[in-house]
Amino acid sequence: MIQIYKTEDGLIQQKDELSPGCWIALTNPTATEILEIADTYRIDPG
């Protein structure tokens, strides 16, 4: 599961879409979710 958060006006808000400055929480992610985040942010999924 992917959950996305962003601090706005000093408060942490849950968001529906990825955007610059967001935090991404992966809880028991599927392989597809891992690859999606890795590809989007150019990070090593391993």
HUBELSUL-V134358 format. One record per pair of residues at least 4 apart in sequence whose C-alpha atoms are under 6 Angstrom apart, sorted by sequence separation. I is the first residue (numbers start at 1). J is the second residue. If there is no record, write none. Layout:
BEGIN
i,j
I,J
I,J
END
This chain:
BEGIN
i,j
7,11
29,33
35,39
38,42
7,12
38,43
6,12
6,13
38,45
5,13
5,14
4,14
5,15
4,15
6,22
5,22
6,23
5,23
4,23
4,24
3,24
3,25
2,25
2,26
1,26
1,27
1,29
END
